[in-house]
Structures are given as structure tokens and as C-alpha cells.
């Protein structure tokens, strides 16, 4: 296909002539242009299609129209749900001659099935919207919420292999079916179809029923981090709101890693740990403390930060998770966890409904006095007082984390990415794009083992130290087999040297991990440029799906490069 070079006015006029309104055609927001990677291509413009009032494919007429225009005129489209894929990607495309396709107006929530526990959401549905919907409709189920902001898209997170905190944490595995539009070739109209029959509604003799099974092949995996289609909706599983929820926190020392991780592997397999438990290091805890009292951080010098960690008695590592079920089920899981931890000489802290309510009360009574007291304690000359002050300062984070574990989204943890931008924090909802906050998340995966845990986390820590950066790490036991070692690199984008160091550090860590066989659980903006086929060795070639579904290369050219080269490569002419 011959590719033309378009300018803003030329493409805008083409869209206007085709029936789009000027209000739907927007300039690219330069604040969003490169939140996580400074060398991506800029979109020519942003177009925001609107849903029609009709059902079925006609609801997405404007999306189909844009695909047809792209096929016929030689430009491409880069769809995004709400543009909040922080730390992994942004709104900008990966190739030139693209328009950004803003799908945030598609906000319909439908086909909520209370008996089987599933729901259908369009790309514009936010975490906050689905949470409020479920509460208003009986408060029977909860959605597996992530630490991303309230306004982040549910669909976007699932398609990008996101994860949450409940037993349904592995989002890519909890999609029943997707409705997608594939571009097809230039002479053929785009196709709108479902990837599976599970969760679909149908009519027989005038009666509407819903399937809870899938007959024949399931193509749902086709849409996960792939650029062959535009996803118009996902039908996903929900978690029945448990009768009982208890959070737990287990601090442990560096020297206890071997026993702790190998014990966790057993507990995860036997379902004692049945949610996505997180294991965060002391740098993650220090970040939570710093956003409450930014003036504590006088320097980012490695030794100075370690002094602060010792000064406040922050634990080397903390395992946290949640117990879900009936009171008897939770009681049994707590007993098993206590027994296992007793053998290691560590004691879990359990936070039930009553304790959580008490902690909330301690924060709500005279907030100004509360903050003044905590500030006095963390500034005290007494080591015991400082440690007490640090624990009290983390109450808000603990409450918000427990909310997330129970399906209520929060903007609280968006503040921690301001670690190197603390002076930019205000009382408003953080806006990292506007505030020029640099952020990259990378998560090499391995089996749950102490050997791999130490290998990956030590690689992260040593390389970050080499580049004069911190290594906040959170390891997530995402399922009974796999852990994801998440590194959160943040920096000030207005400091050129700092940005250079962060990007180089990230690349070196991810390449080192990939060379050891630890690939990231999801592609990110920066890794798209340096991971290649040698990092994903395959015994045989895989089917070239891009050439079948999107032969004109309309959808996000060059995105998910490692995946595309193996799964969706266009056939060479």
C-alpha cells in the first residue's frame, strides 16, 4: 500500500468531508506526548469517535469509517481507551503518519449477569465507573481493581495484561470474550465479531439467555497486547463480594528471603495465598512516607536514603495480601498462614473489618492535630518515637490499599510516582503528564522461587545504584506458578541528565533479565525498541495473523514489536 505524508489541515479536511465534526478533531496534547518515552512519534491529530444510539455494529459506525479512510488514504490509527497506561505506554503512536483514536466516549456498561458474575464494558469505562455501577446494582460483585488511578480504563488495563489484587488478579485470564473490529484488506469491509461464545447473550424463541461456556475455538488471546484489531468491548469476570475480608502484612528481613519465598510458593499452590500477594521492599515504603512528608527527603544519595530507612526502622521486605471467602474459609486460611510463618519466626499482622474501622477513626478525629502529632514523632530524636510516627504516617496508604483489595479504586498510589518530583505534589489529583514526571515500569517474570527472586531483584538494585537511581521493587505472586518483579523507575523529566540515566538504566536491567530468560509480563514503550527475537526463542514460526486481519497495517504499526515479529508480522511482498 502506498503511504502518503499527511499534515494536520489535510487530514482534518479529509475527516470533515467524511462527516466528522470539528469538535471531534483535536490537536495533540504536548503534555501527554511522551510521558514515558521521549522518542516516540507524534500523532498528526486526535480524533474522538462518538457511539451511535443503535446497537450492534452500527454503534461503532464512526470507528469503522475511520478504518476505511485509513485503508484508502494511507494513514494509520493508534487506538487508546483513556490514555492512562502510566509507566508502560501513552497516547502517542509508535510509527509516523498515524492519528490517535480516542475511544473514551464509549462508556456503556451492559449485560451485567448477577447469577454468573460477568459484565460487559466498553473502552471508556473507568475503574471508578464500574465500581459505582456494581454498588448501585446490588453491591453483589466487585471488580478486580488495580493501583492505577480512578479514571483509568478497565478495558485498556485488561488488553495490556494488567493485574489487580483479588483472586481474579490476572486480568488477561479473566476475559470471557471480546468484541473486535478487524480492518481486513482494502477491498473488503471491516469485520465485527466476538472472539468466544462464553458470556455472550442470545435469543431463542423470544427469550434472552446467556452462555457460561465456549464452544469451539477461543480466540480471545488474540487481542491481548496485539495490534490486529480495535476492541469495542470486553466481557469480564467479576468476583462475588466475599462475606469476609481480612488483609495481612508480613514484614521480613533480607536474610529470610530463601525461606520466605519458597514457603510462599507452596502456600500459593495450595491456595492458602489465593490473591495476588505483593512483596514490597523498603524503598517502596520510604516512597509512601515521602509523599506524606516530602521534606524528609533532603538528598537522593544512596547512603542518605539508607540512613532514612534505618532511622524510621523500615522493614527490608513486606508481604501483603488479602483473604476472601466465608468466615470459616478465611479463618482456615489465616490458621494455615500463621502456622507457616511461625516456622520462619515471623508474625503476620491481620487487619479485619473492625481494625480497619478503628484505623479510619484515628485519622478522621481532628485531622490537623493528627498530622501535627505524626510530624512531631517522625522528627523526634527518639528512635522509638520516629518508628511509631512512620507507622502512623502510613495509615492512609494502608486504608487505601485495603479499599483497592475490595474493589474500590484510589488515586492515592499515583502520588508515589512523584518520588523525584515531590515538590510538584499538590492537594489536587496528580497529573504526571502535565507535571513532567518520568515513569517506567518493568516487570520481568519467573517461577516463584527464591533463586530467581534474588537474581532479578539484585540485578535491579545493583544496576539502579550504578546509575544513581533508586530501586523501588514490588514482587507480585500473580498466579500459582508465576511472580512478576515490578521495578518502578521515576525521575524528573525536566532534568535531562536524570532522564538519560533512567532510560539507560531501564534498558540495561530489562536486557539483563531477558538474557537470563526473564521476559517482562507486558510490553512497554521503551522495551518495544530493544527487545527482539533473540529474547523470545521459538522452536517454530507462529502464524502470521497481521497479514490476515490487518493486511494494510492500519492498527498501531510497530506497537508490541517483539510480539508482532513473532505473531503478527505482515507477509513480505
C-alpha positions in Angstrom: 0.0 0.0 0.0 1.3 3.4 -1.0 1.8 5.6 2.1 1.1 9.3 1.9 2.5 12.0 4.2 -0.3 14.0 5.8 -0.4 17.3 7.7 -2.9 18.4 10.3 -5.0 20.5 8.0 -5.0 18.0 5.1 -6.1 15.2 7.4 -8.6 17.4 9.3 -10.3 18.4 6.0 -10.5 14.7 4.9 -12.3 13.9 8.2 -14.6 16.9 7.9 -15.5 15.9 4.4 -16.3 12.4 5.6 -18.8 13.6 8.1 -16.8 14.1 11.3 -17.4 17.3 13.3 -14.7 19.8 14.1 -15.3 19.2 17.8 -14.2 15.6 17.3 -10.8 16.6 15.8 -8.2 17.7 18.3 -4.7 18.9 18.5 -2.2 16.6 20.2 -1.7 17.5 23.8 2.0 18.0 24.1 1.9 17.3 27.9 0.8 13.7 27.0 3.2 13.4 24.1 5.9 11.4 25.8 5.2 10.7 29.5 7.2 7.5 29.5 9.4 7.7 26.4 10.7 10.8 24.7 11.4 9.4 21.2 8.0 8.2 20.1 6.4 9.6 17.0 3.9 12.4 17.5 0.4 11.8 16.2 -0.8 14.1 13.5 -4.0 14.7 15.4 -6.5 13.1 17.8 -9.9 12.1 16.6 -12.7 11.2 19.1 -15.4 9.0 17.5 -18.8 9.0 19.2 -21.1 6.0 19.7 -24.4 6.0 17.8 -27.6 5.3 19.6 -28.0 2.0 17.7 -26.9 -1.4 18.9 -24.7 -3.9 17.2 -22.0 -2.9 14.7 -23.8 0.3 13.8 -23.0 1.6 17.3 -19.4 1.8 16.1 -20.0 3.3 12.7 -17.5 6.2 13.2 -14.7 3.7 14.2 -15.4 1.7 11.0 -15.5 4.9 8.9 -12.0 5.9 10.3 -10.6 2.4 9.5 -11.9 2.7 5.9 -10.4 6.1 5.5 -7.1 4.9 6.8 -7.1 1.9 4.4 -7.9 4.1 1.4 -5.7 7.1 2.1 -2.5 5.5 3.5 -2.5 6.7 7.2 -2.8 4.5 10.3 -4.7 4.7 13.6 -3.4 4.3 17.1 -6.4 3.5 19.4 -6.4 4.1 23.1 -9.1 3.7 25.7 -8.5 6.6 28.1 -4.8 7.2 27.8 -3.8 6.2 31.4 -1.4 3.3 30.7 1.1 5.0 33.0 4.5 3.6 33.2 4.1 1.3 30.2 2.8 3.5 27.4 1.0 6.7 26.5 -1.3 8.1 23.9 1.3 8.5 21.2 1.8 6.1 18.3 4.9 4.1 17.5 5.2 4.9 13.8 4.8 8.0 11.7 1.7 9.1 9.8 -0.7 8.0 12.5 -3.8 9.6 14.1 -4.6 8.9 17.7 -8.0 7.3 18.2 -9.6 8.4 21.5 -12.2 5.8 22.5 -13.1 7.4 25.8 -16.7 8.3 24.7 -17.6 4.6 24.6 -18.8 4.3 28.2 -21.5 1.7 28.1 -21.7 -0.9 30.8 -24.1 -3.7 29.9 -25.1 -7.4 30.2 -24.4 -7.5 33.9 -25.2 -11.1 34.9 -25.6 -11.3 38.7 -26.1 -15.1 38.7 -22.9 -16.0 36.8 -20.9 -12.9 37.7 -19.8 -11.2 34.5 -20.2 -7.8 32.9 -19.5 -6.1 29.5 -17.6 -2.8 29.4 -16.6 -0.5 26.5 -13.1 1.2 26.3 -14.3 4.4 28.0 -15.5 2.7 31.2 -13.2 3.7 34.1 -12.4 1.8 37.3 -14.5 4.3 39.2 -17.4 3.9 36.8 -17.6 0.1 37.1 -17.2 0.3 40.9 -20.1 2.7 41.2 -22.2 0.7 38.8 -21.8 -2.5 40.8 -22.6 -0.8 44.1 -25.8 0.8 42.6 -26.8 -2.6 41.2 -27.0 -4.5 44.4 -23.4 -4.5 45.7 -23.2 -8.2 44.9 -19.9 -8.3 43.0 -16.6 -6.4 43.0 -14.3 -5.7 40.1 -10.6 -6.5 40.4 -9.2 -3.0 40.9 -5.6 -2.0 40.2 -3.4 0.6 41.8 -3.9 2.8 38.7 -6.0 6.0 39.1 -9.8 6.0 39.3 -10.1 7.4 35.7 -8.0 4.6 34.1 -9.8 2.3 31.6 -10.9 -1.2 32.6 -10.7 -2.4 29.0 -7.3 -0.8 28.5 -5.8 -2.4 31.5 -7.1 -5.9 30.6 -5.8 -5.6 27.0 -2.3 -4.5 28.3 -2.0 -7.5 30.6 -2.7 -5.5 33.8 -3.2 -7.1 37.2 -5.0 -6.3 40.4 -5.2 -7.6 43.9 -8.0 -10.0 44.4 -8.2 -13.8 43.4 -9.1 -12.5 39.9 -5.9 -10.5 39.6 -4.6 -11.9 36.3 -6.7 -9.8 34.0 -5.8 -11.4 30.7 -7.1 -14.7 32.0 -10.4 -13.3 33.1 -11.8 -12.1 29.7 -14.7 -14.2 28.6 -14.9 -12.7 25.2 -14.0 -9.6 23.3 -15.9 -7.8 20.5 -13.5 -6.6 17.9 -13.3 -4.9 14.6 -10.7 -6.2 12.2 -9.7 -3.9 9.2 -9.3 -6.6 6.5 -7.9 -5.8 3.1 -8.6 -2.6 1.0 -11.4 -4.2 -1.0 -13.2 -5.8 2.0 -15.3 -4.1 4.7 -14.1 -4.3 8.3 -15.5 -7.3 10.2 -17.1 -7.0 13.7 -17.1 -10.3 15.6 -16.7 -11.9 19.0 -13.6 -14.0 20.0 -15.5 -16.6 22.1 -19.1 -17.6 22.9 -18.5 -17.6 26.7 -20.5 -14.8 28.2 -22.4 -14.0 25.1 -26.2 -13.3 25.2 -28.5 -14.8 22.6 -32.2 -15.1 21.8 -34.2 -18.3 21.4 -38.0 -18.2 20.9 -38.1 -14.6 22.1 -36.2 -15.3 25.3 -32.8 -13.9 26.1 -30.2 -16.3 27.6 -26.5 -16.1 28.4 -23.9 -18.7 27.8 -21.4 -19.6 30.5 -19.3 -21.8 28.3 -17.4 -21.5 25.0 -18.0 -23.9 22.1 -15.2 -24.4 19.6 -12.0 -22.3 19.4 -11.5 -19.4 21.8 -9.6 -16.5 20.0 -9.7 -14.1 23.0 -5.9 -14.3 23.4 -5.6 -12.7 20.0 -6.4 -9.3 21.3 -4.0 -9.2 24.3 -1.2 -6.8 23.6 -1.7 -7.2 19.9 -2.3 -4.8 17.0 -4.6 -6.7 14.7 -8.0 -5.1 15.6 -9.9 -2.4 17.6 -11.6 -3.8 20.6 -15.1 -2.3 21.1 -15.9 -4.2 24.3 -14.8 -6.9 26.8 -16.9 -9.2 28.8 -15.1 -10.0 32.0 -15.4 -12.0 35.2 -16.4 -10.4 38.5 -15.7 -11.5 42.0 -18.6 -12.2 44.3 -18.3 -9.8 47.2 -17.0 -12.0 50.0 -18.8 -12.4 53.3 -15.4 -11.9 55.0 -12.3 -10.0 54.0 -9.1 -9.8 56.0 -5.9 -8.1 54.9 -2.5 -9.3 56.1 1.0 -7.7 56.3 4.1 -9.8 57.0 7.5 -8.0 57.4 10.7 -10.0 56.9 14.4 -9.4 56.7 16.8 -9.8 53.7 18.4 -12.9 55.2 15.0 -14.6 55.4 14.3 -14.4 51.6 15.1 -18.0 50.8 12.7 -19.5 53.3 10.0 -16.9 52.8 9.8 -17.0 49.0 9.9 -20.8 48.9 7.3 -21.0 51.6 5.1 -18.6 49.6 5.5 -20.8 46.5 4.0 -23.7 48.5 1.2 -21.5 50.0 0.3 -20.1 46.6 0.0 -23.6 45.1 -2.1 -24.9 47.9 -4.4 -21.8 47.7 -3.7 -20.5 51.3 -2.4 -17.4 49.4 -5.2 -17.1 46.9 -5.0 -13.5 45.8 -2.2 -11.6 44.1 0.1 -11.1 47.1 2.7 -8.3 46.9 6.2 -8.3 48.3 7.5 -4.7 48.5 10.9 -3.6 49.5 11.8 -0.8 52.0 12.3 1.7 49.2 8.6 1.3 48.3 7.7 2.0 51.9 10.0 5.1 52.0 8.2 6.4 48.9 4.9 6.2 50.7 6.4 8.0 53.7 7.9 10.7 51.5 4.6 11.7 49.8 3.2 12.3 53.3 6.2 14.3 54.4 8.2 15.4 51.3 10.6 17.5 53.5 12.1 14.3 54.9 13.9 13.7 51.6 16.9 16.1 51.6 19.0 14.1 49.1 18.7 11.1 46.8 22.2 10.0 47.7 22.2 6.2 48.2 23.7 6.3 51.7 21.5 9.2 52.8 18.4 7.2 51.8 19.6 4.1 53.6 20.1 6.2 56.7 16.5 7.3 56.5 15.3 3.7 56.1 17.3 2.7 59.2 16.2 5.9 61.0 12.5 5.0 60.6 13.0 1.3 61.1 11.5 0.3 57.8 11.4 -3.4 57.2 13.5 -4.9 54.4 10.5 -6.5 52.8 6.8 -6.7 53.5 4.4 -9.4 52.1 0.8 -8.2 51.8 -2.3 -9.7 50.6 -6.0 -10.5 51.3 -8.1 -13.4 52.5 -11.5 -13.7 50.7 -14.4 -16.0 51.5 -16.8 -17.1 54.2 -15.8 -16.5 57.8 -14.8 -20.2 58.1 -12.8 -20.2 54.9 -10.9 -17.0 55.9 -10.4 -18.5 59.4 -8.8 -21.6 58.0 -6.6 -19.7 55.6 -5.4 -17.5 58.5 -4.6 -20.5 60.6 -2.5 -22.1 57.8 -0.7 -18.8 57.1 0.1 -18.4 60.8 1.4 -21.9 61.1 3.7 -21.5 58.0 5.0 -18.1 59.2 5.6 -19.4 62.8 8.1 -21.9 61.4 10.0 -19.0 59.8 9.9 -16.9 63.0 7.8 -14.1 61.6 4.4 -12.9 62.7 1.7 -11.7 60.4 -0.4 -8.6 61.1 -4.1 -9.2 60.2 -6.4 -6.3 59.5 -10.1 -7.2 59.7 -13.2 -5.0 59.4 -13.1 -3.9 63.0 -9.4 -3.0 63.0 -9.7 -1.1 59.7 -12.7 0.8 61.1 -10.6 1.8 64.1 -7.7 3.0 62.0 -10.1 5.1 59.9 -11.4 6.7 63.1 -7.9 7.6 64.3 -7.4 9.5 61.1 -10.8 11.2 61.0 -10.7 12.7 64.5 -9.1 16.2 64.3 -7.0 15.6 61.1 -4.9 18.7 61.7 -3.9 17.5 65.2 -3.2 14.1 63.8 -0.8 15.4 61.2 0.9 17.7 63.7 1.4 14.7 66.1 2.8 12.4 63.4 5.1 15.2 62.1 6.4 15.7 65.6 7.0 12.0 66.1 8.9 11.5 62.7 11.0 14.5 63.6 11.8 13.2 67.1 15.3 12.5 68.5 13.9 9.3 69.9 14.3 6.2 67.7 11.1 4.6 69.1 9.1 7.8 68.5 10.3 8.0 64.9 9.3 4.4 64.2 5.9 4.9 65.8 5.5 8.1 63.7 6.4 6.3 60.5 3.8 3.6 61.2 1.2 6.2 61.9 2.1 8.1 58.7 1.4 5.0 56.6 -2.2 4.6 57.9 -3.7 6.4 54.9 -1.9 4.2 52.5 -2.9 1.1 54.4 -6.6 2.2 54.3 -6.5 2.9 50.5 -4.7 -0.4 49.8 -7.4 -2.3 51.7 -10.0 -0.4 49.6 -8.3 -1.4 46.4 -8.2 -5.0 47.5 -12.0 -4.8 48.0 -12.7 -3.3 44.6 -12.7 0.4 45.3 -10.2 2.4 43.1 -8.0 5.1 44.6 -5.7 7.9 43.3 -3.5 7.5 46.4 -0.8 5.5 44.9 -0.5 7.8 41.9 1.4 10.1 44.3 4.3 7.7 44.8 5.5 8.1 41.2 6.3 11.7 42.2 9.2 10.3 44.2 11.7 12.5 42.4 9.2 15.3 41.9 7.9 15.7 45.4 7.9 19.5 45.1 5.3 19.2 42.4 2.7 17.4 44.6 -0.4 19.4 45.5 -3.8 18.6 47.1 -5.3 18.1 43.6 -5.4 14.8 41.8 -1.9 14.3 40.4 -1.3 14.9 36.7 2.1 13.3 35.9 1.9 14.3 32.2 1.4 18.0 32.9 4.0 17.9 35.8 6.7 16.3 33.6 7.0 13.3 35.8 9.1 10.5 34.2 7.9 7.0 34.8 8.8 3.5 33.6 7.6 0.2 35.0 9.2 -3.1 34.0 8.3 -6.5 35.4 10.4 -9.5 34.4 8.7 -12.8 35.2 9.9 -16.1 36.6 8.6 -19.0 38.5 8.0 -18.4 42.2 11.4 -19.3 43.6 13.9 -17.7 46.0 16.8 -18.2 43.5 15.0 -16.2 40.8 13.7 -13.7 43.3 17.3 -12.9 44.4 18.7 -12.9 40.9 16.2 -10.5 39.5 15.9 -8.1 42.5 19.7 -8.0 42.9 20.1 -7.2 39.2 17.6 -4.3 39.6 19.2 -2.9 42.8 22.8 -3.1 41.5 22.0 -1.6 38.1 19.9 1.2 39.7 22.8 2.0 42.1 25.2 2.2 39.1 23.0 4.9 37.5 22.5 6.8 40.8 18.8 5.8 40.9 16.6 4.1 43.5 15.1 0.6 43.1 11.5 0.5 44.4 10.5 -3.1 43.9 7.2 -4.9 44.3 7.1 -8.6 43.5 3.6 -10.0 42.8 2.6 -13.6 43.1 0.3 -13.3 40.1 -0.8 -17.0 40.0 0.2 -20.4 41.4 3.2 -20.6 39.1 4.5 -17.1 38.3 5.8 -14.0 40.0 6.3 -10.6 38.4 9.1 -8.5 39.7 8.0 -4.9 39.2 10.5 -2.1 39.2 9.2 1.4 39.3 11.6 4.0 37.9 10.6 7.6 38.3 12.5 10.8 37.5 12.1 14.5 36.8 11.6 14.9 33.0 12.9 18.5 33.3 16.3 17.2 34.2 18.0 16.0 31.0 20.8 14.1 32.7 18.3 12.3 35.0 16.2 11.2 32.1 19.2 9.8 30.2 20.2 7.8 33.3 16.7 6.5 33.8 16.3 5.3 30.2 19.7 3.7 30.1 19.2 2.0 33.5 15.8 0.6 32.4 17.1 -0.8 29.2 20.2 -2.4 30.8 18.0 -4.1 33.5 15.4 -5.4 31.1 18.1 -6.7 28.7 20.0 -8.4 31.5 16.8 -10.1 32.7 15.8 -11.1 29.2 19.2 -12.6 28.6 18.6 -14.8 31.7 15.2 -15.9 30.4 13.1 -13.5 32.4 10.9 -11.6 29.9 8.5 -8.9 31.0 4.9 -9.8 31.6 3.9 -7.0 29.3 5.4 -4.9 26.6 6.2 -1.3 27.4 7.0 1.8 25.3 10.8 1.7 25.8 11.3 -2.1 25.7 9.5 -2.0 22.3 12.7 -0.6 20.9 15.3 -3.1 22.2 13.7 -6.4 22.8 13.9 -8.7 19.7 13.5 -12.2 18.5 16.6 -13.5 20.3 14.9 -12.7 23.6 11.9 -14.9 22.6 13.4 -18.0 21.1 10.7 -20.2 19.5 11.1 -23.7 18.1 8.9 -22.9 15.1 7.4 -19.9 13.4 4.0 -18.8 14.6 1.0 -17.9 12.3 1.2 -14.5 10.6 -2.0 -13.1 11.9 -1.4 -9.4 11.0 -1.4 -10.3 7.3 -4.8 -11.9 7.6 -6.7 -9.4 9.9 -4.9 -6.1 9.0 -3.0 -6.5 5.8 -3.0 -2.7 5.2 -1.2 -2.3 8.5 -3.8 0.2 9.8 -3.8 -0.6 13.5 -0.8 0.8 15.6 2.1 0.0 13.3 5.2 -1.1 15.1 3.5 -1.4 18.5 4.3 -4.5 20.5 7.3 -5.0 18.3 8.6 -8.2 19.9 5.1 -9.7 19.7 4.5 -8.5 16.2 7.7 -10.0 14.8 6.7 -13.4 16.2 2.9 -13.4 16.0 1.5 -10.8 13.7 4.2 -10.0 11.1 2.9 -8.8 7.7 3.9 -11.1 4.9 6.8 -9.8 2.9 5.9 -8.7 -0.6 
